[in-house]
Structures are given as structure tokens and as C-alpha cells.
Amino acid sequence: MEIRYSLETPCHVLDPALLEAGQTLGAKNRSMLFRIVLPGILPDLYRDTRILLGWAWTYLIVAELIGTSSGITWFITQQARYKNFDNVFAAIMIIGILGLTIDLLLAWFGRRLFPWQKGQ
């Protein structure tokens, strides 16, 4: 459901003045799509997909915590059971640092992919 809203919202955010300017300058349907609409909505789609990836990362950790017998959350559970809290905190830090690193990499890639998008 979140994916649908993430795809729907940028299409409504596109500035109608851009479309009117394209029509005024004589752009046809295909030209409007590839030169105005897609460059106008792709940065927002990319940003929303990045946010959804964060949600997916959270859901993955929760799902792994609930139903696996291996993996990092299983390691956290086992270490907590034996009161090795330094290992628990280290594993939690690994999860957080990995998620932050992926998000920062995707943000950097987005800035390179959409240089016309200011303030992101």
C-alpha cells in the first residue's frame, strides 16, 4: 500500500506551469513525457523509494527477530539470553550503521543522478 502512495504522490506534485511551458513551446506527447514529466517526478520517486527501503529494512529486522534460527537478530537473542550485553549492543550498532550507510550511499547517488534537484 505504501508503494502505491509513493508512486502516486509525485505525479500530483509536478508543477502545472512546467507542463504549460512545454505545451507553449510546442512539445508533443512523447517529448512532454521524456523532457518534462519524467525529470519532474523521478527525483521524488527516488526519494520515496529510499524511504520505503528504510521501512523494508525495519520490517526485515523485525521478521528475522520473530522467526529465524540464524542471522543477526538470532545472535542478538542468544547473546541477550546469556547476558552478553556488550555483544547485543555491538550487533544493534552494526544494524544501525549498515542502514545509515546504505541510506547515505543512496542519497549521494540520488544527488548525482538528479543534479537539477536543489536542496535535497
Backbone as a printed PyTorch tensor [residue, N CA C, xyz], in Angstrom:
tensor([[[  0.8180,  -1.1840,   0.0000],
         [  0.0000,   0.0000,   0.0000],
         [  0.8710,   1.2600,   0.0000]],

        [[  1.9640,   1.2610,   0.7610],
         [  2.8370,   2.4220,   0.7970],
         [  3.4550,   2.6950,  -0.5700]],

        [[  3.7380,   1.6290,  -1.3180],
         [  4.3400,   1.7860,  -2.6440],
         [  3.3880,   2.5360,  -3.5650]],

        [[  2.1200,   2.2210,  -3.4930],
         [  1.1340,   2.8910,  -4.3400],
         [  1.1040,   4.3820,  -4.0490]],

        [[  1.0740,   4.7530,  -2.7760],
         [  1.0550,   6.1710,  -2.4130],
         [  2.3500,   6.8580,  -2.8140]],

        [[  3.4610,   6.1500,  -2.6930],
         [  4.7450,   6.7390,  -3.0630],
         [  4.8390,   6.9910,  -4.5580]],

        [[  4.1910,   6.1550,  -5.3410],
         [  4.1970,   6.3610,  -6.7830],
         [  3.1580,   7.3910,  -7.2160]],

        [[  2.0950,   7.5070,  -6.4680],
         [  1.0030,   8.3990,  -6.8330],
         [  1.3110,   9.8510,  -6.4830]],

        [[  1.9360,  10.0910,  -5.3650],
         [  2.1410,  11.4450,  -4.8630],
         [  2.9930,  12.3230,  -5.7820]],

        [[  4.1610,  11.8780,  -6.2730],
         [  4.9670,  12.7720,  -7.1130],
         [  4.2520,  13.2080,  -8.3960]],

        [[  3.3650,  12.3920,  -8.9020],
         [  2.6430,  12.7630, -10.1180],
         [  1.7290,  13.9530,  -9.8630]],

        [[  1.2310,  14.0880,  -8.6460],
         [  0.3640,  15.2130,  -8.3010],
         [  1.1820,  16.4560,  -7.9160]],

        [[  2.4510,  16.2720,  -7.6170],
         [  3.2930,  17.3640,  -7.1610],
         [  3.9130,  18.1280,  -8.3380]],

        [[  3.9350,  17.5380,  -9.5040],
         [  4.5490,  18.1670, -10.6710],
         [  3.9050,  19.5230, -10.9400]],

        [[  4.7260,  20.5220, -11.0940],
         [  4.2610,  21.9010, -11.2860],
         [  3.5230,  22.0290, -12.6190]],

        [[  2.2520,  22.4130, -12.5940],
         [  1.4960,  22.5620, -13.8490],
         [  2.0990,  23.6210, -14.7700]],

        [[  2.8290,  24.5750, -14.2190],
         [  3.4680,  25.5950, -15.0540],
         [  4.5030,  24.9710, -15.9850]],

        [[  5.1580,  23.8870, -15.5330],
         [  6.1170,  23.1980, -16.4030],
         [  5.4170,  22.5710, -17.5990]],

        [[  4.2720,  21.9710, -17.3540],
         [  3.5060,  21.3680, -18.4450],
         [  3.0030,  22.4360, -19.4130]],

        [[  2.5180,  23.5350, -18.8730],
         [  2.0390,  24.6290, -19.7280],
         [  3.1820,  25.2250, -20.5460]],

        [[  4.3500,  25.3640, -19.9330],
         [  5.5040,  25.8950, -20.6590],
         [  5.8910,  24.9510, -21.7920]],

        [[  5.8590,  23.6500, -21.5310],
         [  6.1710,  22.6800, -22.5790],
         [  5.1830,  22.7450, -23.7280]],

        [[  3.9070,  22.8730, -23.4050],
         [  2.8870,  22.9880, -24.4540],
         [  3.0540,  24.2840, -25.2280]],

        [[  3.3610,  25.3560, -24.5430],
         [  3.5600,  26.6510, -25.2000],
         [  4.7350,  26.5970, -26.1620]],

        [[  5.7760,  25.8680, -25.7820],
         [  6.9600,  25.7560, -26.6330],
         [  6.8110,  24.6920, -27.7060]],

        [[  5.6390,  24.0550, -27.7820],
         [  5.3460,  23.1300, -28.8650],
         [  5.7280,  21.6860, -28.6190]],

        [[  5.9040,  21.2870, -27.3880],
         [  6.2650,  19.8960, -27.0890],
         [  5.0720,  18.9810, -27.3470]],

        [[  5.3310,  17.8460, -27.9730],
         [  4.3040,  16.8440, -28.2250],
         [  4.2790,  15.8500, -27.0510]],

        [[  3.3990,  14.8650, -27.1310],
         [  3.1960,  13.9330, -26.0140],
         [  4.4750,  13.2420, -25.5620]],

        [[  5.1870,  12.6310, -26.4860],
         [  6.4020,  11.8900, -26.1360],
         [  7.4660,  12.8310, -25.5750]],

        [[  7.6050,  13.9690, -26.1920],
         [  8.5720,  14.9610, -25.7260],
         [  8.2030,  15.4630, -24.3320]],

        [[  6.9210,  15.6960, -24.1030],
         [  6.4650,  16.1320, -22.7790],
         [  6.8050,  15.0800, -21.7240]],

        [[  6.5910,  13.8230, -22.0730],
         [  6.8510,  12.7440, -21.1190],
         [  8.3340,  12.6690, -20.7500]],

        [[  9.1930,  12.6420, -21.7700],
         [ 10.6140,  12.4020, -21.5060],
         [ 11.3970,  13.6520, -21.1140]],

        [[ 10.9200,  14.8270, -21.4390],
         [ 11.6830,  16.0380, -21.1340],
         [ 11.1010,  16.8650, -19.9930]],

        [[  9.8270,  16.6130, -19.6360],
         [  9.2120,  17.4120, -18.5730],
         [  8.6900,  16.5360, -17.4420]],

        [[  7.8330,  15.5790, -17.7690],
         [  7.1690,  14.8010, -16.7150],
         [  8.1680,  13.9070, -15.9720]],

        [[  8.9030,  13.0750, -16.6900],
         [  9.8380,  12.1620, -16.0110],
         [ 10.9310,  12.8980, -15.2310]],

        [[ 11.6020,  13.9090, -15.8180],
         [ 12.5860,  14.6380, -15.0000],
         [ 11.9460,  15.3600, -13.8100]],

        [[ 10.6640,  15.6820, -13.9150],
         [  9.9940,  16.3600, -12.8180],
         [  9.6120,  15.4510, -11.6660]],

        [[  9.2860,  14.1880, -11.9780],
         [  8.8150,  13.2950, -10.9180],
         [  9.8540,  12.2760, -10.4550]],

        [[ 10.8590,  11.9820, -11.2690],
         [ 11.8330,  10.9540, -10.8850],
         [ 12.5840,  11.2530,  -9.5820]],

        [[ 12.9960,  12.4930,  -9.3130],
         [ 13.6720,  12.7290,  -8.0190],
         [ 12.7760,  12.4120,  -6.8210]],

        [[ 11.4950,  12.7600,  -6.9090],
         [ 10.5820,  12.4500,  -5.8010],
         [ 10.3310,  10.9470,  -5.6960]],

        [[ 10.2140,  10.2820,  -6.8320],
         [ 10.0500,   8.8210,  -6.8000],
         [ 11.2690,   8.1520,  -6.1690]],

        [[ 12.4450,   8.6310,  -6.5340],
         [ 13.6740,   8.0660,  -5.9810],
         [ 13.7340,   8.2810,  -4.4720]],

        [[ 13.4170,   9.5010,  -4.0250],
         [ 13.4160,   9.8020,  -2.5850],
         [ 12.4150,   8.9240,  -1.8380]],

        [[ 11.2140,   8.7810,  -2.3990],
         [ 10.1970,   7.9530,  -1.7450],
         [ 10.6080,   6.4860,  -1.7140]],

        [[ 11.2540,   6.0210,  -2.7680],
         [ 11.7410,   4.6380,  -2.7900],
         [ 12.8260,   4.4380,  -1.7370]],

        [[ 13.6560,   5.4570,  -1.5350],
         [ 14.6760,   5.3950,  -0.4800],
         [ 14.0320,   5.2760,   0.8940]],

        [[ 12.9570,   6.0090,   1.1190],
         [ 12.2330,   5.9210,   2.3870],
         [ 11.6140,   4.5370,   2.5440]],

        [[ 11.0290,   4.0150,   1.4750],
         [ 10.4450,   2.6690,   1.5300],
         [ 11.5010,   1.6050,   1.8140]],

        [[ 12.7070,   1.8210,   1.3140],
         [ 13.7850,   0.8790,   1.6120],
         [ 14.1030,   0.8730,   3.0990]],

        [[ 14.0260,   2.0310,   3.7440],
         [ 14.2050,   2.0880,   5.1960],
         [ 13.1320,   1.3150,   5.9270]],

        [[ 11.8960,   1.4450,   5.4690],
         [ 10.8070,   0.6590,   6.0680],
         [ 11.0430,  -0.8320,   5.8570]],

        [[ 11.4760,  -1.1950,   4.6460],
         [ 11.7260,  -2.6060,   4.3480],
         [ 12.8430,  -3.1520,   5.2400]],

        [[ 13.8720,  -2.3360,   5.4770],
         [ 14.9670,  -2.7480,   6.3660],
         [ 14.4390,  -3.0140,   7.7730]],

        [[ 13.5600,  -2.1380,   8.2590],
         [ 12.9640,  -2.3190,   9.5860],
         [ 12.1200,  -3.5830,   9.6300]],

        [[ 11.2950,  -3.7880,   8.6220],
         [ 10.4450,  -4.9850,   8.5810],
         [ 11.2860,  -6.2590,   8.4970]],

        [[ 12.3880,  -6.1900,   7.7650],
         [ 13.2750,  -7.3450,   7.6660],
         [ 13.8580,  -7.7070,   9.0280]],

        [[ 14.2940,  -6.7220,   9.7740],
         [ 14.8630,  -6.9720,  11.0990],
         [ 13.7980,  -7.5540,  12.0280]],

        [[ 12.5950,  -6.9830,  11.9970],
         [ 11.5130,  -7.4940,  12.8520],
         [ 11.1490,  -8.9150,  12.4610]],

        [[ 11.0300,  -9.1860,  11.1630],
         [ 10.6790, -10.5360,  10.7080],
         [ 11.7640, -11.5390,  11.0920]],

        [[ 13.0080, -11.1280,  10.9800],
         [ 14.0930, -12.0210,  11.3570],
         [ 14.1030, -12.2680,  12.8620]],

        [[ 13.7410, -11.2580,  13.6250],
         [ 13.6950, -11.3940,  15.0730],
         [ 12.6450, -12.4100,  15.4900]],

        [[ 11.5400, -12.4290,  14.7830],
         [ 10.4210, -13.2900,  15.1550],
         [ 10.6410, -14.7370,  14.7540]],

        [[ 11.1220, -14.9730,  13.5250],
         [ 11.0290, -16.3500,  13.0650],
         [ 12.2440, -17.0040,  12.4780]],

        [[ 13.4450, -16.7340,  12.9670],
         [ 14.5920, -17.4220,  12.3810],
         [ 15.4410, -18.0810,  13.4570]],

        [[ 16.2800, -18.9660,  13.0000],
         [ 17.2220, -19.6110,  13.9200],
         [ 18.6630, -19.3230,  13.4900]],

        [[ 18.8260, -18.2730,  12.6840],
         [ 20.1610, -17.8100,  12.3140],
         [ 20.0440, -16.3450,  11.9100]],

        [[ 21.1730, -15.6900,  11.8180],
         [ 21.1610, -14.2850,  11.4390],
         [ 21.5100, -13.3860,  12.6050]],

        [[ 21.5280, -12.0930,  12.3210],
         [ 21.9970, -11.1510,  13.3420],
         [ 21.0090, -11.0010,  14.4880]],

        [[ 19.7090, -11.0560,  14.2140],
         [ 18.7620, -10.9310,  15.3280],
         [ 18.7280, -12.2050,  16.1720]],

        [[ 18.9810, -13.3250,  15.5530],
         [ 19.1090, -14.5650,  16.3410],
         [ 20.3310, -14.4460,  17.2450]],

        [[ 21.4120, -13.8830,  16.7110],
         [ 22.6140, -13.6560,  17.5110],
         [ 22.2980, -12.7220,  18.6790]],

        [[ 21.5410, -11.6670,  18.4290],
         [ 21.1670, -10.7390,  19.4990],
         [ 20.3610, -11.4590,  20.5720]],

        [[ 19.4050, -12.2660,  20.1410],
         [ 18.5770, -13.0060,  21.1020],
         [ 19.4170, -13.9630,  21.9370]],

        [[ 20.3080, -14.6940,  21.2930],
         [ 21.1570, -15.6420,  22.0210],
         [ 22.0850, -14.9230,  23.0030]],

        [[ 22.6680, -13.8250,  22.5740],
         [ 23.5830, -13.0980,  23.4560],
         [ 22.8280, -12.4630,  24.6300]],

        [[ 21.6190, -12.0020,  24.3810],
         [ 20.8110, -11.4320,  25.4750],
         [ 20.4180, -12.5210,  26.4650]],

        [[ 20.1480, -13.7110,  25.9660],
         [ 19.7740, -14.8190,  26.8450],
         [ 20.9010, -15.1570,  27.8180]],

        [[ 22.1530, -15.0450,  27.3370],
         [ 23.3000, -15.3620,  28.1870],
         [ 23.9210, -14.1150,  28.8200]],

        [[ 23.1870, -13.0020,  28.7450],
         [ 23.5850, -11.7420,  29.3780],
         [ 24.9220, -11.1990,  28.8750]],

        [[ 25.1900, -11.3990,  27.6010],
         [ 26.3670, -10.8090,  26.9530],
         [ 25.9260,  -9.5200,  26.2570]],

        [[ 25.6240,  -8.5100,  27.0590],
         [ 25.0090,  -7.3020,  26.5170],
         [ 25.9640,  -6.4670,  25.6720]],

        [[ 27.2670,  -6.6250,  25.8730],
         [ 28.1940,  -5.9120,  25.0010],
         [ 28.0610,  -6.4010,  23.5580]],

        [[ 27.8590,  -7.7010,  23.3670],
         [ 27.6280,  -8.2410,  22.0280],
         [ 26.2730,  -7.8020,  21.4630]],

        [[ 25.2740,  -7.6990,  22.3350],
         [ 23.9530,  -7.2410,  21.9080],
         [ 24.0520,  -5.8150,  21.3810]],

        [[ 24.7050,  -4.9450,  22.1460],
         [ 24.8390,  -3.5510,  21.7140],
         [ 25.6720,  -3.4410,  20.4450]],

        [[ 26.6940,  -4.2600,  20.3250],
         [ 27.5230,  -4.2370,  19.1220],
         [ 26.7000,  -4.6490,  17.8930]],

        [[ 25.8820,  -5.6750,  18.0420],
         [ 25.0540,  -6.1270,  16.9170],
         [ 24.0130,  -5.0730,  16.5410]],

        [[ 23.4280,  -4.4300,  17.5430],
         [ 22.4610,  -3.3580,  17.2650],
         [ 23.1510,  -2.2040,  16.5480]],

        [[ 24.3580,  -1.8790,  16.9500],
         [ 25.1170,  -0.8190,  16.2820],
         [ 25.4310,  -1.2020,  14.8340]],

        [[ 25.7430,  -2.4710,  14.6020],
         [ 26.0130,  -2.9350,  13.2350],
         [ 24.7700,  -2.7500,  12.3670]],

        [[ 23.6190,  -3.1040,  12.8910],
         [ 22.3650,  -2.9330,  12.1370],
         [ 22.1510,  -1.4520,  11.8120]],

        [[ 22.3190,  -0.6010,  12.8030],
         [ 22.1090,   0.8290,  12.5910],
         [ 23.1110,   1.4380,  11.6240]],

        [[ 24.3770,   1.0970,  11.7770],
         [ 25.4140,   1.6370,  10.8990],
         [ 25.2260,   1.1540,   9.4710]],

        [[ 24.8490,  -0.0990,   9.3050],
         [ 24.6020,  -0.6250,   7.9630],
         [ 23.4270,   0.0980,   7.3020]],

        [[ 22.3460,   0.2850,   8.0380],
         [ 21.1950,   1.0050,   7.4950],
         [ 21.5390,   2.4450,   7.1480]],

        [[ 22.2650,   3.1380,   8.0320],
         [ 22.6630,   4.5210,   7.7840],
         [ 23.5950,   4.6170,   6.5780]],

        [[ 24.5350,   3.7000,   6.4650],
         [ 25.4700,   3.7100,   5.3460],
         [ 24.7480,   3.5220,   4.0170]],

        [[ 23.8240,   2.5840,   3.9760],
         [ 23.0590,   2.3600,   2.7510],
         [ 22.2490,   3.6030,   2.3960]],

        [[ 21.6260,   4.2280,   3.3930],
         [ 20.8360,   5.4270,   3.1300],
         [ 21.7150,   6.5720,   2.6300]],

        [[ 22.8780,   6.7690,   3.2430],
         [ 23.7780,   7.8340,   2.8000],
         [ 24.3040,   7.5780,   1.3920]],

        [[ 24.5970,   6.3220,   1.0770],
         [ 25.0310,   5.9850,  -0.2810],
         [ 23.9310,   6.2660,  -1.3030]],

        [[ 22.7110,   5.8990,  -0.9650],
         [ 21.6000,   6.1520,  -1.8800],
         [ 21.3300,   7.6500,  -2.0210]],

        [[ 21.4970,   8.4240,  -0.9510],
         [ 21.3270,   9.8760,  -1.0270],
         [ 22.4070,  10.4860,  -1.9190]],

        [[ 23.6310,  10.0490,  -1.7740],
         [ 24.7170,  10.5290,  -2.6240],
         [ 24.4530,  10.1800,  -4.0800]],

        [[ 24.0370,   8.9530,  -4.3230],
         [ 23.7360,   8.5160,  -5.6840],
         [ 22.5880,   9.3390,  -6.2690]],

        [[ 21.5880,   9.6490,  -5.4550],
         [ 20.4660,  10.4670,  -5.9140],
         [ 20.8940,  11.8690,  -6.2840]],

        [[ 21.8240,  12.4490,  -5.5230],
         [ 22.3300,  13.7810,  -5.8710],
         [ 23.0780,  13.7560,  -7.1940]],

        [[ 23.7710,  12.6660,  -7.4730],
         [ 24.4970,  12.5460,  -8.7520],
         [ 23.5300,  12.2490,  -9.9010]],

        [[ 22.5080,  11.4990,  -9.6200],
         [ 21.5610,  11.0920, -10.6580],
         [ 20.6190,  12.2380, -11.0450]],

        [[ 20.2780,  13.1040, -10.0860],
         [ 19.3500,  14.2070, -10.3280],
         [ 19.9830,  15.5320,  -9.9140]],

        [[ 20.9620,  16.0260, -10.6760],
         [ 21.6460,  17.2590, -10.2650],
         [ 20.7650,  18.4980, -10.3260]],

        [[ 19.6760,  18.4520, -11.0620],
         [ 18.7930,  19.6140, -11.1570],
         [ 17.9090,  19.7720,  -9.9320]],

        [[ 17.8620,  18.7840,  -9.0770],
         [ 17.0430,  18.8400,  -7.8650],
         [ 17.8340,  19.5420,  -6.7740]],

        [[ 17.4540,  20.7400,  -6.4220],
         [ 18.1880,  21.5210,  -5.4230],
         [ 17.6310,  21.2670,  -4.0220]],

        [[ 18.4980,  21.3870,  -3.0270],
         [ 18.0770,  21.3110,  -1.6290],
         [ 17.7400,  19.9270,  -1.1380]],

        [[ 18.2530,  18.8920,  -1.7490],
         [ 17.9460,  17.5250,  -1.3130],
         [ 19.1660,  16.8970,  -0.7130]]])
